[in-house]
Amino acid sequence: MADLRTVARKVKRRVVGKPKAAAEVWLPRGKVLTRPIIPNFGDDLNDCLFEQVFGVKFEFSTDWKKADYVAIGSALNNYLDASRGDKFRKRVSVLGMGFIKEPTPPLHFWRDFDFKIVRGELTRSILRENGFDVAATKLGDLALLSSYWIKPPKKQHKLGVIAHLDDMASPIMWELYQRHRGEAIYINVKDRPEVVLPQIAACEMVASTSLHGLIVADCYHVPNIWLENRYKRVSKPVFKYHDYYSAFGLTAEPIQAIDFLEQHSIDEIPSLNRVTPEAVESLKADLHPYLTEFFKSEGLA
């Protein structure tokens, strides 16, 4: 294992490309949904989930200032900039978005947000503590509604290994897959949602450093474990993971991927799973009818 650690440290030092800019989704009536375009199935859910589940169709642009809605993702921090003043005060409905990291108060958004749904209780509590009206704000990442679009197929793989974009070059995640080759699938987060969702649903269990890998696994009641890879060039914020679990009243910490390889068996994953199917279904039963009525009230469905 020492050799694997050495290789992982070398991979960590590699330079990675800069992410692409953000994009927006234009509605036929001039309404706009902003979402990132860094290629990964989690962010890509924005441009297909609403159409497939609620009949709301989107087109794309690249101007954040025109947004009427923000949804799946962790981009609320991007709207914190007091220096922008009141230049862009058009009201924006938040549908499931959260902070990627804990912001420093006081909070000054350069958009006028109406917080309909946020990802987790941590985001909602921060907003409440900073004077925002979140009394009626619901909780949940809308990727949990994926099963309303793609129904689960038959189980085909014992294990699904899902690496976050920052971990795709990691020899540790690849080693986890290789050790179970023949009964495992290495799921590429850069693939489209219509490819990734059924792959995750077809697994008996999932090991993931990707947040939306964990969320979609929960959506399909696939036992999963949150892994963290310490051997990467840039550490990714863990707040968004904590925020997601807080929607279920849970606290969670990851297991280091290298430690999982050395000290655990994949057969332990079901006992390490955090979110119960009952909790997932309860949240979905709350969010789906709420959004159905919301889009009707907006004249979008």
C-alpha positions as CSV (number, residue, x, y, z in Angstrom):
1,M,0.0,0.0,0.0
2,A,3.0,2.3,0.5
3,D,3.6,2.3,-3.3
4,L,0.0,3.3,-3.9
5,R,0.3,6.2,-1.4
6,T,3.4,7.4,-3.3
7,V,1.6,7.3,-6.7
8,A,-1.3,9.1,-5.1
9,R,0.9,11.9,-3.8
10,K,2.4,12.3,-7.3
11,V,-1.1,12.6,-8.9
12,K,-2.0,15.2,-6.3
13,R,0.7,17.5,-7.6
14,R,-0.5,17.4,-11.2
15,V,-2.0,20.6,-12.5
16,V,-5.7,20.4,-13.4
17,G,-7.5,22.6,-15.9
18,K,-9.7,25.5,-14.9
19,P,-13.4,24.9,-14.7
20,K,-15.6,26.3,-17.4
21,A,-17.8,29.3,-16.8
22,A,-21.4,29.1,-15.6
23,A,-24.4,28.8,-17.9
24,E,-28.0,29.6,-17.6
25,V,-31.2,27.9,-18.8
26,W,-33.7,30.1,-20.7
27,L,-37.4,29.2,-20.4
28,P,-39.8,29.7,-23.3
29,R,-41.4,32.6,-21.4
30,G,-38.1,34.4,-20.8
31,K,-37.5,32.8,-17.4
32,V,-34.0,31.7,-16.7
33,L,-32.5,28.9,-14.5
34,T,-28.8,29.3,-13.8
35,R,-26.6,26.2,-13.4
36,P,-22.9,25.3,-13.8
37,I,-21.6,23.7,-17.0
38,I,-18.6,22.0,-15.6
39,P,-19.3,18.6,-17.2
40,N,-20.7,16.3,-14.5
41,F,-24.0,14.5,-14.2
42,G,-25.0,16.3,-11.0
43,D,-25.0,19.7,-12.5
44,D,-26.4,18.4,-15.7
45,L,-29.5,17.2,-13.9
46,N,-30.6,20.9,-14.0
47,D,-31.3,20.7,-17.8
48,C,-33.2,17.5,-17.8
49,L,-34.8,16.7,-14.5
50,F,-37.3,19.6,-14.6
51,E,-38.4,18.7,-18.1
52,Q,-38.6,15.0,-17.5
53,V,-40.4,15.1,-14.1
54,F,-42.3,18.4,-14.2
55,G,-42.7,19.2,-18.0
56,V,-40.7,22.4,-17.7
57,K,-38.3,22.7,-20.7
58,F,-35.1,24.8,-20.6
59,E,-32.7,26.4,-23.0
60,F,-29.2,27.7,-22.2
61,S,-27.4,31.0,-22.0
62,T,-24.3,32.2,-20.1
63,D,-25.4,35.3,-18.2
64,W,-25.8,34.8,-14.4
65,K,-27.5,38.3,-14.1
66,K,-30.7,37.2,-15.9
67,A,-31.5,34.2,-13.7
68,D,-35.1,33.7,-12.4
69,Y,-34.3,30.4,-10.7
70,V,-31.3,28.6,-9.2
71,A,-31.5,24.9,-8.4
72,I,-29.2,21.8,-8.1
73,G,-25.7,22.8,-7.1
74,S,-23.6,24.6,-4.4
75,A,-23.4,28.0,-5.9
76,L,-25.1,30.3,-3.4
77,N,-21.6,31.5,-2.4
78,N,-21.2,32.9,-5.9
79,Y,-24.0,35.4,-5.2
80,L,-22.3,36.9,-2.1
81,D,-20.7,40.2,-3.1
82,A,-21.7,43.3,-1.3
83,S,-19.7,45.5,-3.7
84,R,-22.3,44.8,-6.4
85,G,-24.9,46.8,-4.4
86,D,-28.4,46.7,-5.8
87,K,-27.5,46.7,-9.4
88,F,-29.1,43.3,-10.1
89,R,-32.1,43.0,-7.8
90,K,-34.4,40.9,-10.0
91,R,-36.0,38.3,-7.7
92,V,-34.6,34.8,-7.9
93,S,-36.3,31.6,-6.6
94,V,-34.0,29.1,-5.0
95,L,-35.0,25.5,-5.7
96,G,-32.6,23.2,-3.8
97,M,-29.3,25.0,-3.9
98,G,-26.9,25.3,-1.0
99,F,-23.6,26.8,0.1
100,I,-20.4,25.1,-1.0
101,K,-18.7,26.3,2.2
102,E,-19.8,28.2,5.2
103,P,-19.9,31.9,4.4
104,T,-18.6,34.7,6.5
105,P,-21.3,37.0,7.9
106,P,-22.8,39.4,7.3
107,L,-24.3,38.0,4.1
108,H,-24.9,40.4,1.2
109,F,-26.4,38.7,-1.9
110,W,-26.3,40.6,-5.1
111,R,-29.6,39.0,-6.1
112,D,-32.9,39.2,-4.3
113,F,-33.5,35.6,-3.3
114,D,-36.8,33.9,-2.5
115,F,-35.6,30.7,-0.7
116,K,-38.3,28.1,-1.7
117,I,-36.0,25.1,-1.1
118,V,-32.4,24.8,0.1
119,R,-30.2,21.7,0.2
120,G,-30.0,21.3,3.9
121,E,-30.6,22.6,7.4
122,L,-27.0,24.0,7.6
123,T,-27.8,26.4,4.7
124,R,-31.2,27.3,6.1
125,S,-29.8,28.0,9.6
126,I,-27.1,30.3,8.2
127,L,-29.7,32.2,6.3
128,R,-32.0,32.4,9.3
129,E,-29.1,33.6,11.6
130,N,-28.4,36.4,9.0
131,G,-31.9,37.7,9.0
132,F,-33.4,36.0,5.9
133,D,-37.0,34.8,6.0
134,V,-36.8,31.0,5.7
135,A,-39.8,30.0,7.9
136,A,-41.5,28.3,5.0
137,T,-38.3,27.1,3.3
138,K,-38.2,23.4,2.5
139,L,-35.1,21.2,2.6
140,G,-33.6,18.7,0.1
141,D,-31.3,18.3,-2.9
142,L,-33.6,17.9,-6.0
143,A,-31.4,15.1,-7.3
144,L,-33.3,13.0,-4.9
145,L,-36.2,13.2,-7.3
146,S,-34.3,11.4,-10.0
147,S,-36.4,8.2,-9.6
148,Y,-39.5,10.0,-10.8
149,W,-37.6,10.2,-14.2
150,I,-35.6,7.0,-14.5
151,K,-37.0,3.9,-12.9
152,P,-34.4,1.5,-11.3
153,P,-33.3,-1.4,-13.5
154,K,-32.4,-4.9,-12.2
155,K,-29.2,-5.1,-10.1
156,Q,-26.2,-5.8,-12.3
157,H,-23.2,-4.9,-10.1
158,K,-22.2,-5.6,-6.5
159,L,-20.3,-2.3,-6.2
160,G,-20.4,1.1,-7.9
161,V,-17.2,3.2,-7.6
162,I,-17.8,6.9,-8.2
163,A,-15.0,9.4,-8.1
164,H,-15.6,13.2,-7.8
165,L,-14.2,15.2,-10.7
166,D,-11.1,16.1,-8.6
167,D,-10.5,12.4,-7.9
168,M,-10.9,10.9,-11.3
169,A,-7.1,10.6,-11.7
170,S,-6.8,9.0,-8.3
171,P,-5.1,5.6,-8.2
172,I,-6.8,4.9,-4.9
173,M,-10.4,5.0,-6.4
174,W,-9.2,3.0,-9.4
175,E,-7.6,0.4,-7.1
176,L,-10.9,0.0,-5.2
177,Y,-12.5,-0.7,-8.5
178,Q,-9.8,-3.1,-9.7
179,R,-10.0,-5.1,-6.5
180,H,-13.6,-6.0,-7.3
181,R,-13.3,-6.1,-11.1
182,G,-15.9,-8.4,-12.5
183,E,-18.5,-7.5,-9.9
184,A,-17.9,-3.7,-9.9
185,I,-18.5,-0.7,-12.2
186,Y,-16.4,2.5,-12.4
187,I,-19.0,5.2,-13.0
188,N,-17.9,8.3,-14.9
189,V,-19.4,11.5,-13.4
190,K,-18.7,13.2,-16.7
191,D,-21.4,11.1,-18.4
192,R,-24.9,12.4,-18.9
193,P,-27.5,11.8,-16.2
194,E,-29.5,9.4,-18.4
195,V,-26.3,7.2,-18.4
196,V,-25.2,7.6,-14.8
197,L,-28.6,7.3,-13.0
198,P,-29.4,3.8,-14.1
199,Q,-25.8,2.7,-13.5
200,I,-26.0,3.8,-9.9
201,A,-29.5,2.3,-9.5
202,A,-28.2,-1.1,-10.9
203,C,-25.6,-1.4,-8.1
204,E,-26.1,-3.3,-4.8
205,M,-23.9,-0.7,-3.0
206,V,-21.9,2.4,-3.8
207,A,-18.6,3.9,-2.7
208,S,-18.3,7.6,-3.7
209,T,-16.3,10.8,-3.2
210,S,-18.9,12.6,-5.4
211,L,-21.8,14.2,-3.5
212,H,-24.3,13.5,-6.2
213,G,-23.1,10.0,-6.4
214,L,-24.2,9.6,-2.8
215,I,-27.4,11.5,-3.3
216,V,-28.6,9.5,-6.3
217,A,-27.6,6.3,-4.5
218,D,-29.9,7.4,-1.6
219,C,-32.6,8.2,-4.1
220,Y,-32.6,4.6,-5.4
221,H,-32.1,3.1,-1.8
222,V,-28.6,1.9,-2.7
223,P,-26.4,1.5,0.5
224,N,-23.5,3.8,0.1
225,I,-20.4,5.2,1.9
226,W,-18.9,8.7,1.7
227,L,-15.2,8.4,0.9
228,E,-12.7,11.3,1.0
229,N,-9.4,11.3,-0.9
230,R,-6.7,13.1,0.9
231,Y,-4.3,12.7,-2.0
232,K,-5.5,15.4,-4.3
233,R,-4.1,18.7,-5.5
234,V,-6.9,20.9,-4.1
235,S,-9.0,19.9,-1.1
236,K,-12.7,20.2,-1.9
237,P,-15.1,21.7,0.7
238,V,-16.9,19.2,2.9
239,F,-19.6,21.7,4.0
240,K,-21.9,20.7,1.1
241,Y,-21.8,17.0,2.2
242,H,-22.6,18.0,5.8
243,D,-25.4,20.3,4.5
244,Y,-27.0,17.4,2.5
245,Y,-27.0,15.1,5.5
246,S,-28.4,17.8,7.7
247,A,-31.7,17.8,5.7
248,F,-32.3,14.4,7.3
249,G,-31.2,15.5,10.8
250,L,-27.9,13.6,10.4
251,T,-24.3,14.4,11.0
252,A,-21.6,12.5,9.0
253,E,-17.9,12.3,8.4
254,P,-16.2,10.6,5.5
255,I,-13.8,7.7,5.7
256,Q,-10.5,8.2,4.0
257,A,-10.4,6.2,0.8
258,I,-6.9,4.8,1.5
259,D,-8.1,3.8,5.0
260,F,-11.1,2.0,3.5
261,L,-8.9,0.0,1.2
262,E,-6.6,-1.0,4.1
263,Q,-9.0,-1.5,6.9
264,H,-12.5,-2.3,5.5
265,S,-14.5,-4.6,3.3
266,I,-17.2,-3.5,0.9
267,D,-19.5,-5.9,2.7
268,E,-19.4,-3.4,5.5
269,I,-21.0,-0.6,3.4
270,P,-24.7,-1.5,4.2
271,S,-23.9,-1.1,7.9
272,L,-22.2,2.2,7.3
273,N,-25.0,3.6,5.2
274,R,-26.5,6.8,6.7
275,V,-29.8,7.8,5.1
276,T,-32.6,5.3,5.4
277,P,-35.0,4.6,2.5
278,E,-37.9,5.8,4.7
279,A,-36.3,9.2,5.3
280,V,-35.6,9.6,1.5
281,E,-39.2,8.7,0.6
282,S,-40.6,11.1,3.2
283,L,-38.6,14.0,1.8
284,K,-39.5,13.1,-1.8
285,A,-43.1,12.9,-0.9
286,D,-42.9,16.4,0.4
287,L,-40.8,18.0,-2.4
288,H,-42.5,16.5,-5.5
289,P,-46.0,17.8,-5.0
290,Y,-44.7,21.1,-3.7
291,L,-42.7,21.6,-6.9
292,T,-45.6,20.5,-9.1
293,E,-47.8,23.2,-7.6
294,F,-45.0,25.7,-7.6
295,F,-44.4,25.4,-11.4
296,K,-48.1,25.5,-12.0
297,S,-48.3,28.8,-10.0
298,E,-45.5,30.1,-12.1
299,G,-47.3,29.3,-15.3
300,L,-44.5,26.9,-16.4
301,A,-46.3,23.5,-16.3
